[in-house]
Amino acid sequence: MNDIALKSDTQEIVVDEVFPHAPEKLWKTLASGALMGRWLMVPTGFEPVQGKHFTFQTTPAGAWDGVIHCEVIEAIPDERLVFAWRGGDDGNVGYGSRLDTVVSLILSRTDGGTRLRLIHSGFVTPRNDSAFSSMSNGWKKVVQNVGAIAGEEGSAH
């Protein structure tokens, strides 16, 4: 097998975890702007409504102001939240390079809890290699944060 032949021009990050919480509890954590600020970053203008535009502010770099522009693509309560994640600048290399990706948070009921599958897709290689590398680790922490925050709500469903 030729590794180069197998490698497409885009990559995705996938994080899969099962938490001992009902999908409704995880959805509440995912779909609340206030709670999103605890597990990811504080959003500006977020609502779990298809077509809703919102932003995050992160560290600027070069020609990029650090704003991540997002749009809700899909919001199905207790099942999935999908949003565009765009930022960076064409003039930047490495951190802050142009990024046009999609984040999908998918919930599915399992025995004893809920599976949360996060897929962040559309990283263009090699341009987005820096973002792909740093976000691969970052999303693992984010998913753990979602589970921890959902667990704070007690055992009520």
C-alpha positions in Angstrom: 0.0 0.0 0.0 1.1 3.5 -0.8 0.5 5.9 2.1 0.4 8.9 -0.3 -2.3 7.3 -2.4 -4.4 6.7 0.7 -4.1 10.3 2.0 -6.8 12.6 0.7 -6.4 16.4 0.7 -8.5 16.8 3.8 -8.4 15.3 7.3 -10.9 15.0 10.1 -10.6 14.7 13.9 -12.9 12.2 15.5 -13.4 11.9 19.3 -15.8 9.2 20.6 -16.8 8.9 24.3 -19.7 7.3 26.2 -21.0 9.2 29.2 -23.4 7.9 31.9 -25.9 10.7 31.1 -29.1 10.8 29.2 -28.9 12.5 25.7 -31.1 15.3 27.0 -28.4 16.2 29.7 -25.6 16.2 27.1 -27.8 18.2 24.7 -28.5 20.8 27.4 -24.7 21.2 27.9 -24.0 21.4 24.1 -26.9 23.7 23.2 -26.5 26.4 26.0 -24.3 29.3 25.1 -23.5 29.8 28.8 -22.3 26.2 29.2 -20.5 26.3 25.8 -18.4 29.0 27.3 -17.3 26.5 29.9 -16.5 23.5 27.7 -15.1 25.3 24.7 -15.0 29.1 24.4 -17.5 31.9 25.2 -19.6 32.3 22.0 -21.1 35.6 20.8 -24.6 35.3 19.4 -25.0 31.5 19.7 -28.4 29.8 19.6 -29.0 26.2 18.6 -31.1 27.3 15.6 -30.3 26.3 12.0 -28.8 29.3 10.1 -27.8 31.2 13.2 -24.4 32.9 12.9 -22.1 33.2 15.9 -18.4 33.8 16.7 -15.7 32.8 19.0 -12.6 35.0 19.8 -9.3 33.4 20.1 -5.6 34.5 19.9 -5.0 36.6 16.8 -2.1 35.7 14.5 -0.6 37.7 11.6 -3.3 39.0 9.3 -6.0 37.1 11.2 -8.0 38.9 14.0 -8.6 35.7 15.9 -12.3 35.6 15.2 -13.8 32.2 14.4 -17.0 32.6 12.3 -19.6 29.9 12.8 -23.0 29.1 11.5 -25.4 26.4 12.8 -25.9 24.0 10.0 -28.1 21.5 11.9 -29.6 21.5 15.4 -31.8 18.5 16.3 -32.4 18.4 20.1 -30.9 15.5 21.9 -29.4 14.2 18.7 -27.0 16.5 16.9 -25.5 20.0 16.7 -23.5 20.8 13.5 -21.8 24.1 12.8 -19.4 25.6 10.3 -16.0 26.7 11.8 -14.2 29.3 9.7 -11.2 31.5 10.5 -7.7 32.4 9.7 -6.2 34.3 6.8 -4.8 33.2 3.4 -1.6 35.1 4.2 -0.8 33.1 7.4 1.3 29.9 7.5 0.8 27.5 10.4 -1.3 28.9 13.2 -4.0 31.2 11.8 -3.9 29.8 8.3 -7.3 29.9 6.4 -9.7 27.3 7.9 -13.1 26.3 6.5 -14.3 23.3 8.5 -17.4 21.7 10.0 -17.9 20.6 13.6 -20.5 17.8 14.2 -21.5 16.8 17.7 -23.7 13.6 17.5 -25.5 12.0 20.4 -26.8 8.4 20.5 -28.3 6.5 23.3 -26.4 3.5 24.5 -26.8 1.0 27.3 -26.2 3.0 30.5 -25.7 6.4 28.8 -25.0 8.3 25.7 -22.3 8.2 23.1 -20.9 11.6 22.1 -19.2 11.6 18.8 -17.4 14.7 17.8 -16.2 15.1 14.2 -14.3 18.1 13.0 -13.9 17.8 9.3 -12.4 19.7 6.4 -8.8 20.3 7.4 -6.9 20.9 4.2 -3.4 19.4 4.2 -0.7 20.7 4.4 -2.2 24.2 4.9 -4.1 23.3 8.1 -1.6 20.8 9.5 -0.8 23.1 12.5 -4.5 23.6 13.4 -5.2 19.9 12.9 -2.4 18.9 15.2 -3.3 21.3 18.0 -7.1 20.8 17.7 -6.7 17.0 17.7 -5.6 17.2 21.4 -7.9 20.1 22.2 -11.1 18.4 21.1 -10.3 15.4 23.4 -10.3 17.8 26.4 -13.4 19.5 25.1 -15.4 16.3 25.0 -14.3 15.4 28.5 -15.4 18.9 29.7 -18.8 18.3 28.1 -19.2 15.1 30.1 -18.1 16.6 33.3 -20.4 19.6 33.0 -23.3 17.4 32.1 -22.5 15.4 35.2 -22.8 18.4 37.5 -26.5 18.6 36.9 -27.1 15.6 39.2 -29.0 12.5 38.3 -32.3 14.1 37.3 -33.1 13.5 33.6 
